[in-house]
């Protein structure tokens, strides 16, 4: 599971503006790359869990300030 989430967040940080901004913000705040990866994976899992719970599809604007 960890490997899958790691690969997903690496892709998301390159192509998804929500996760890219989160990663850049944390790096700018002086966090280590490993900490930013873990925080981004957690953000992704919280968003995915809420999407499954509510039965909705991904919307970039909806999740920009989430978590």
C-alpha positions as CSV (number, residue, x, y, z in Angstrom):
1,X,0.0,0.0,0.0
2,X,2.8,2.4,0.9
3,X,4.5,1.9,-2.5
4,X,1.3,2.6,-4.4
5,X,0.6,5.8,-2.4
6,X,4.2,6.9,-2.9
7,X,4.0,6.5,-6.6
8,X,0.6,8.2,-6.8
9,X,1.8,11.3,-4.8
10,X,5.0,11.5,-7.0
11,X,2.8,11.7,-10.1
12,X,0.3,14.0,-8.4
13,X,2.9,16.5,-7.3
14,X,4.0,16.9,-10.9
15,X,0.6,17.2,-12.6
16,X,-2.0,18.1,-10.0
17,X,-2.0,21.7,-8.9
18,X,-3.5,21.0,-5.5
19,X,-0.8,18.6,-4.5
20,X,1.9,20.5,-6.3
21,X,1.1,23.7,-4.3
22,X,1.0,21.8,-1.0
23,X,4.4,20.2,-1.7
24,X,5.9,23.6,-2.7
25,X,4.4,25.3,0.3
26,X,5.8,22.8,2.8
27,X,9.3,22.8,1.2
28,X,9.3,26.6,1.3
29,X,8.4,26.4,5.0
30,X,11.6,24.4,5.6
31,X,10.2,20.9,5.9
32,X,12.3,18.0,4.7
33,X,11.3,16.2,1.5
34,X,10.3,13.1,3.4
35,X,8.0,15.0,5.7
36,X,6.4,16.8,2.7
37,X,5.8,13.4,1.0
38,X,4.2,11.9,4.1
39,X,2.0,15.0,4.5
40,X,1.0,15.0,0.9
41,X,0.1,11.2,1.1
42,X,-2.0,11.9,4.2
43,X,-3.8,14.8,2.4
44,X,-4.5,12.5,-0.6
45,X,-5.8,9.7,1.6
46,X,-8.1,12.1,3.5
47,X,-9.5,13.6,0.3
48,X,-10.0,10.1,-1.3
49,X,-11.7,8.9,1.8
50,X,-14.1,11.8,1.8
51,X,-14.8,11.4,-1.9
52,X,-15.7,7.7,-1.3
53,X,-17.8,8.6,1.7
54,X,-19.7,11.3,-0.3
55,X,-19.8,9.5,-3.6
56,X,-18.3,12.4,-5.6
57,X,-15.7,12.8,-8.3
58,X,-12.5,14.9,-8.1
59,X,-12.9,18.7,-8.5
60,X,-9.6,20.8,-8.3
61,X,-11.3,23.9,-6.9
62,X,-13.1,22.0,-4.2
63,X,-9.9,20.6,-2.6
64,X,-7.5,23.5,-2.9
65,X,-7.8,24.5,0.7
66,X,-8.7,21.1,2.1
67,X,-6.7,19.8,5.1
